[in-house]
Amino acid sequence: MDSKFNVVYTGLREDVSAEEFTNKFCAKFGLSETKAKQIVASTSDVVIKKDLDESKAEKYAKAFADCGMLIRVDDLSQADNGLSLEPIVAKPEPKPEIIKTPEPDLNPEGLTFSTCPKCGSDQIEGVECQACGIFITKYLETQKKKADEELDNPYATPEASLDKDFISKEGQGSLEGALNGDYELSLREIFREAWDRVGGVKGQFWLSLLFYIVAAIVLGAVIAGVSALIDPMVGSILSSFITFFLYPILAGITLLGIHCAVGAPIKASSVLGHYKKIMPLALLGFGTGLLTMLGFILLVIPGIYLMIAYMHAMSLMIDRNMGVWEAMETSRKAIGKHWFQVFGIYFVLWLVMILASIPMMIGLIWAIPMTFIVHGIVYKKIFGVESVA
């Protein structure tokens, strides 16, 4: 008879706060904050998953540990079977606490959504999340069915989250590690991984770039019309802001590269869902551009340094919802720890783009999508990805 195992929560790691655990746990498994908070508030051990075979128990234990939980795996087949002359007295064993919570109302009819219940993004159009591509109504319906199947355990995690949709954190960096310089970047490994990933996603990247080109053409036509009908000076002023109007789409393409770097599904139309952040993104572009320009004026070298150091400021804003200055400083401090490694990768990427342009630009079909994927892989290895579970 195969052994069965329980996965038991015994507490949080000392380096993980309750808030950090709640955010990671809910993002990874698509569960409510109430359940996560009740786990933390429990004063005794909590059975998170029961009656599993050994391989599944180990898989769940690792996934929970990644959220900051201290986990014990109990073998249910092990019992005290030794011989004794003493009378056998049944000793009731204390059972780990299983907290029951009221069944959440998951009926999506008539509801509006401000944030995605899976990834936490606020990029919602109707019932579709533009960041991770799910239809919220279908997602909630699936979660309700899974909750109905495991009513005996309110903390039962969705099987699909581990077996199908689970994105491994292996090989990813962390924000704390990035700021401490605890990361290494292998140029060969990064480009090999990017090449392996580019094959099935070229179409999505080129469609997203088409959105960018069409938007640029439309904006250019509008500004030309304003110049002709009103005042050329007004048109000249507006033309200087075209880049800022396009930043949300560029941010969306950047996020496609980041999601592709961790094997998450990507959707070209999601790049149009970031215009809610047009002001922060415009301020970020203005701030990094201004400081980089000043750096080039001051003997060029400071400008090159800042151009590389701010390379992932937009990525941090769009993936981790950082503010303008926080994103700029986090990128600068983290990349500054291994500036030459990062510079080397982007220098080689620049050479690849030049070589891909030589034979009638055919190589750009692969090189341009690969550029965004390389950028995403570098970001993944330095900071880790938070916008997908």
C-alpha positions as CSV (number, residue, x, y, z in Angstrom):
1,M,0.0,0.0,0.0
2,D,1.4,3.4,-1.0
3,S,2.1,5.8,1.8
4,K,0.0,8.9,2.1
5,F,1.2,12.3,3.3
6,N,-0.1,15.5,4.8
7,V,1.5,18.9,4.1
8,V,1.4,20.9,7.3
9,Y,2.1,24.6,7.9
10,T,4.0,25.3,11.1
11,G,4.8,29.0,10.8
12,L,6.5,31.7,8.7
13,R,10.2,32.0,8.1
14,E,11.8,34.8,10.2
15,D,12.8,36.7,7.0
16,V,9.2,36.8,5.6
17,S,6.6,39.3,6.9
18,A,2.9,38.4,7.0
19,E,2.2,40.9,4.3
20,E,4.8,39.6,2.0
21,F,3.6,36.0,2.5
22,T,0.0,37.1,1.9
23,N,0.9,38.7,-1.4
24,K,2.9,35.8,-2.7
25,F,0.5,33.1,-1.5
26,C,-2.6,34.8,-3.0
27,A,-0.8,35.6,-6.3
28,K,0.6,32.1,-6.7
29,F,-2.6,30.2,-5.9
30,G,-5.4,32.7,-6.8
31,L,-6.9,32.5,-3.3
32,S,-8.3,35.3,-1.1
33,E,-6.4,37.3,1.4
34,T,-8.8,36.1,4.1
35,K,-7.5,32.6,3.8
36,A,-3.9,33.6,3.8
37,K,-4.4,35.8,6.9
38,Q,-6.1,33.1,8.7
39,I,-3.2,30.8,8.1
40,V,-0.8,33.3,9.5
41,A,-3.1,34.0,12.5
42,S,-3.4,30.3,13.4
43,T,-1.7,29.4,16.8
44,S,-1.3,25.8,15.9
45,D,-0.2,23.7,12.9
46,V,-2.5,23.9,9.9
47,V,-3.1,21.0,7.4
48,I,-2.7,22.7,4.0
49,K,-3.0,19.5,1.9
50,K,-3.9,16.0,2.9
51,D,-3.8,12.4,1.7
52,L,-1.2,13.0,-1.1
53,D,1.3,10.6,-2.6
54,E,4.9,11.4,-1.9
55,S,5.7,13.2,-5.2
56,K,2.7,15.5,-4.9
57,A,3.4,16.2,-1.3
58,E,7.0,17.3,-2.1
59,K,5.7,19.5,-5.0
60,Y,3.2,21.3,-2.7
61,A,5.8,21.6,0.1
62,K,8.3,23.3,-2.3
63,A,5.6,25.6,-3.7
64,F,4.4,26.7,-0.2
65,A,8.0,27.1,1.0
66,D,8.6,29.5,-1.9
67,C,5.9,31.7,-0.3
68,G,7.9,31.9,2.9
69,M,6.0,29.1,4.9
70,L,7.7,26.6,7.2
71,I,6.3,23.3,6.0
72,R,6.3,19.8,7.6
73,V,5.4,16.7,5.5
74,D,3.8,14.0,7.7
75,D,3.9,10.3,6.6
76,L,0.5,9.0,7.6
77,S,1.7,5.3,7.3
78,Q,4.2,5.7,10.1
79,A,2.7,4.5,13.4
80,D,4.0,3.0,16.6
81,N,3.7,-0.7,15.9
82,G,6.3,-2.0,18.5
83,L,5.4,-4.8,20.9
84,S,4.8,-4.0,24.5
85,L,3.6,-5.9,27.7
86,E,1.8,-2.8,28.9
87,P,-2.0,-2.7,28.3
88,I,-2.8,-1.0,25.1
89,V,-4.3,2.3,25.8
90,A,-5.5,4.4,22.9
91,K,-3.9,7.8,23.1
92,P,-5.8,10.5,21.2
93,E,-3.3,12.4,19.1
94,P,-3.8,16.2,18.7
95,K,-5.1,17.0,15.3
96,P,-3.7,19.9,13.4
97,E,-6.1,22.7,13.2
98,I,-8.2,23.0,10.0
99,I,-9.8,26.3,9.8
100,K,-13.1,26.6,8.0
101,T,-13.9,29.8,6.3
102,P,-17.2,30.9,4.7
103,E,-17.5,30.1,1.0
104,P,-16.7,33.2,-0.9
105,D,-19.3,34.6,-3.3
106,L,-17.7,33.9,-6.7
107,N,-20.8,34.8,-8.8
108,P,-19.4,37.2,-11.4
109,E,-22.7,38.3,-12.9
110,G,-23.2,42.0,-12.8
111,L,-19.9,42.6,-11.2
112,T,-17.1,45.0,-12.4
113,F,-13.5,44.4,-11.7
114,S,-10.8,46.9,-10.8
115,T,-8.0,44.3,-10.3
116,C,-7.2,40.9,-11.6
117,P,-7.8,38.1,-9.0
118,K,-4.9,36.1,-10.5
119,C,-2.0,38.5,-11.1
120,G,-3.2,41.6,-9.2
121,S,-2.9,43.9,-12.2
122,D,-5.3,46.9,-12.7
123,Q,-5.2,46.6,-16.5
124,I,-8.8,45.4,-16.8
125,E,-10.9,45.8,-19.9
126,G,-14.4,44.5,-19.3
127,V,-13.8,41.0,-17.8
128,E,-10.4,40.5,-19.5
129,C,-7.1,41.1,-17.8
130,Q,-4.7,42.7,-20.3
131,A,-1.6,41.8,-18.2
132,C,-2.0,38.0,-17.9
133,G,-4.7,37.5,-20.6
134,I,-7.3,35.6,-18.4
135,F,-11.1,36.2,-18.6
136,I,-11.9,36.9,-15.0
137,T,-15.4,35.5,-15.1
138,K,-14.1,32.1,-16.4
139,Y,-11.2,32.2,-13.8
140,L,-13.6,32.8,-10.9
141,E,-15.9,30.0,-12.2
142,T,-13.0,27.6,-12.3
143,Q,-11.9,28.6,-8.8
144,K,-15.4,28.0,-7.5
145,K,-15.6,24.5,-8.9
146,K,-12.2,23.7,-7.3
147,A,-13.4,25.1,-4.0
148,D,-16.6,22.9,-4.2
149,E,-14.4,19.8,-4.7
150,E,-12.4,20.4,-1.6
151,L,-14.8,21.8,0.9
152,D,-13.1,19.9,3.7
153,N,-10.0,22.0,3.4
154,P,-10.4,25.7,2.6
155,Y,-6.6,26.0,2.0
156,A,-6.6,23.3,-0.7
157,T,-4.5,24.7,-3.6
158,P,-5.6,24.4,-7.2
159,E,-4.1,21.4,-8.9
160,A,-3.7,23.3,-12.1
161,S,-1.7,26.0,-10.5
162,L,1.1,23.5,-9.7
163,D,0.7,21.0,-12.5
164,K,0.0,23.3,-15.4
165,D,0.0,27.0,-14.8
166,F,2.6,27.1,-12.0
167,I,5.6,29.3,-13.0
168,S,8.8,28.1,-11.4
169,K,10.9,30.6,-9.5
170,E,14.0,28.6,-10.1
171,G,16.7,30.7,-11.7
172,Q,15.0,34.0,-10.8
173,G,16.6,36.7,-8.8
174,S,14.9,38.7,-6.0
175,L,14.6,42.4,-5.2
176,E,16.8,42.1,-2.1
177,G,19.4,40.0,-3.9
178,A,19.5,42.5,-6.8
179,L,20.2,45.4,-4.4
180,N,22.9,43.3,-2.7
181,G,24.4,42.3,-6.1
182,D,23.6,38.6,-5.5
183,Y,23.2,37.6,-9.1
184,E,25.3,36.4,-12.0
185,L,24.7,36.9,-15.7
186,S,26.0,34.5,-18.2
187,L,26.0,36.0,-21.7
188,R,26.0,32.5,-23.4
189,E,23.1,31.1,-21.2
190,I,21.0,34.3,-21.7
191,F,21.2,34.3,-25.5
192,R,20.8,30.5,-25.7
193,E,17.6,30.8,-23.6
194,A,16.3,33.7,-25.6
195,W,16.9,31.8,-28.9
196,D,15.0,28.8,-27.5
197,R,12.0,30.9,-26.5
198,V,11.7,33.2,-29.6
199,G,10.5,30.5,-32.0
200,G,6.8,30.3,-30.9
201,V,6.3,33.9,-30.0
202,K,7.6,36.0,-33.0
203,G,4.0,36.6,-34.2
204,Q,2.8,38.0,-30.9
205,F,5.8,40.4,-30.7
206,W,5.4,41.6,-34.3
207,L,1.7,42.1,-33.8
208,S,2.4,44.2,-30.7
209,L,5.0,46.2,-32.7
210,L,2.4,46.7,-35.4
211,F,0.2,48.3,-32.7
212,Y,3.1,50.6,-31.9
213,I,3.7,51.6,-35.5
214,V,0.1,52.3,-36.2
215,A,-0.2,54.4,-33.1
216,A,2.8,56.4,-34.1
217,I,1.4,57.0,-37.6
218,V,-2.0,58.1,-36.3
219,L,-0.4,60.4,-33.8
220,G,1.9,61.9,-36.4
221,A,-1.1,62.5,-38.7
222,V,-3.1,64.2,-36.0
223,I,-0.2,66.5,-35.1
224,A,0.4,67.3,-38.8
225,G,-3.3,68.2,-39.1
226,V,-3.0,70.4,-36.0
227,S,0.0,72.2,-37.5
228,A,-1.8,72.8,-40.7
229,L,-5.1,74.0,-39.2
230,I,-4.1,75.8,-36.1
231,D,-0.4,76.8,-35.7
232,P,2.8,75.1,-36.8
233,M,4.3,76.1,-33.4
234,V,1.6,74.1,-31.6
235,G,2.3,71.1,-33.9
236,S,6.0,71.3,-33.2
237,I,5.3,71.3,-29.4
238,L,3.0,68.3,-29.7
239,S,5.4,66.4,-31.9
240,S,7.9,66.4,-29.0
241,F,5.4,64.4,-26.9
242,I,4.8,61.6,-29.4
243,T,7.3,59.4,-27.6
244,F,5.6,59.9,-24.3
245,F,2.2,58.9,-25.8
246,L,3.8,55.7,-27.1
247,Y,5.4,54.8,-23.8
248,P,2.5,52.7,-22.5
249,I,2.7,50.4,-25.6
250,L,6.5,50.2,-25.3
251,A,6.0,49.2,-21.6
252,G,3.5,46.6,-22.7
253,I,6.0,45.1,-25.2
254,T,8.6,45.1,-22.5
255,L,6.3,43.2,-20.2
256,L,5.7,40.6,-23.0
257,G,9.4,40.0,-23.0
258,I,9.5,39.6,-19.2
259,H,6.5,37.2,-19.2
260,C,8.0,35.2,-22.1
261,A,11.3,34.9,-20.1
262,V,9.5,32.9,-17.4
263,G,7.4,30.8,-19.9
264,A,4.1,32.6,-19.2
265,P,1.5,32.9,-22.0
266,I,1.6,36.2,-23.8
267,K,-1.0,38.1,-25.9
268,A,-0.2,41.0,-28.2
269,S,-3.4,42.9,-27.4
270,S,-2.3,43.2,-23.8
271,V,0.2,46.0,-24.8
272,L,-2.7,48.4,-25.2
273,G,-3.8,48.0,-21.6
274,H,-1.2,50.2,-19.9
275,Y,-2.5,53.7,-20.7
276,K,-3.7,54.0,-17.1
277,K,0.0,54.5,-16.3
278,I,0.7,57.0,-19.1
279,M,1.7,59.8,-16.6
280,P,4.1,57.8,-14.5
281,L,5.6,56.2,-17.6
282,A,6.0,59.6,-19.2
283,L,7.6,61.0,-16.1
284,L,9.9,58.0,-15.9
285,G,10.9,58.5,-19.6
286,F,11.5,62.2,-19.0
287,G,13.5,61.7,-15.8
288,T,15.8,58.9,-17.2
289,G,16.2,60.8,-20.5
290,L,17.1,64.1,-18.8
291,L,19.6,62.6,-16.4
292,T,21.2,60.5,-19.2
293,M,21.5,63.5,-21.5
294,L,23.1,65.5,-18.7
295,G,25.5,62.6,-18.2
296,F,26.5,62.7,-21.9
297,I,27.1,66.4,-21.6
298,L,29.4,65.8,-18.7
299,L,32.2,64.0,-20.6
300,V,30.0,61.2,-22.1
301,I,31.0,58.4,-19.7
302,P,28.4,59.4,-17.0
303,G,25.7,59.3,-19.7
304,I,26.7,55.8,-20.8
305,Y,26.7,54.7,-17.2
306,L,23.2,56.0,-16.6
307,M,21.8,54.7,-19.9
308,I,22.7,51.2,-18.8
309,A,21.9,51.7,-15.1
310,Y,18.3,52.9,-15.9
311,M,17.8,50.1,-18.4
312,H,15.3,48.3,-16.1
313,A,13.5,51.2,-14.6
314,M,10.5,50.8,-16.9
315,S,10.5,47.0,-16.2
316,L,10.3,47.6,-12.5
317,M,7.5,50.1,-12.8
318,I,5.4,47.9,-15.0
319,D,6.1,44.5,-13.3
320,R,6.3,45.6,-9.6
321,N,4.2,48.8,-9.8
322,M,7.0,51.0,-8.5
323,G,6.9,54.7,-8.5
324,V,9.1,56.9,-10.8
325,W,12.0,57.6,-8.5
326,E,11.8,54.2,-6.8
327,A,12.1,52.4,-10.1
328,M,14.9,54.6,-11.3
329,E,17.0,54.2,-8.1
330,T,16.3,50.5,-7.8
331,S,17.4,49.9,-11.3
332,R,20.5,52.1,-10.9
333,K,21.6,50.5,-7.6
334,A,21.0,46.9,-8.7
335,I,22.7,47.2,-12.1
336,G,25.5,49.2,-10.6
337,K,26.6,46.1,-8.7
338,H,27.5,44.3,-12.0
339,W,27.4,47.2,-14.5
340,F,30.0,45.7,-16.9
341,Q,28.2,42.4,-17.1
342,V,24.9,44.2,-18.0
343,F,26.7,46.5,-20.4
344,G,28.4,43.5,-22.2
345,I,25.0,41.8,-22.7
346,Y,23.4,44.9,-24.3
347,F,26.5,45.7,-26.3
348,V,26.4,42.2,-27.8
349,L,22.6,42.6,-28.4
350,W,23.4,45.8,-30.3
351,L,25.9,43.9,-32.5
352,V,23.3,41.2,-33.1
353,M,20.8,43.8,-34.4
354,I,23.4,45.2,-36.7
355,L,24.3,41.8,-38.2
356,A,20.6,40.9,-38.5
357,S,20.1,44.0,-40.6
358,I,22.8,43.3,-43.2
359,P,21.1,40.6,-45.3
360,M,18.1,42.6,-46.4
361,M,17.0,42.9,-42.8
362,I,15.5,39.4,-42.9
363,G,17.3,38.5,-39.6
364,L,15.3,41.2,-37.8
365,I,12.3,38.9,-37.9
366,W,14.0,37.0,-35.1
367,A,16.4,39.6,-33.7
368,I,13.8,42.2,-32.7
369,P,11.6,39.8,-30.7
370,M,14.8,38.3,-29.3
371,T,15.8,41.7,-28.1
372,F,12.8,42.0,-25.8
373,I,13.2,38.4,-24.6
374,V,16.9,39.0,-23.7
375,H,15.8,42.1,-21.8
376,G,13.2,40.0,-20.0
377,I,15.6,37.3,-19.1
378,V,18.2,39.8,-17.7
379,Y,15.4,41.3,-15.7
380,K,14.3,37.9,-14.4
381,K,17.7,36.9,-13.3
382,I,18.4,40.2,-11.5
383,F,15.0,41.0,-9.9
384,G,12.7,38.1,-10.4
385,V,9.2,38.4,-11.9
386,E,6.3,39.4,-9.8
387,S,3.5,40.0,-12.3
388,V,2.9,36.3,-12.9
389,A,2.5,33.7,-10.2
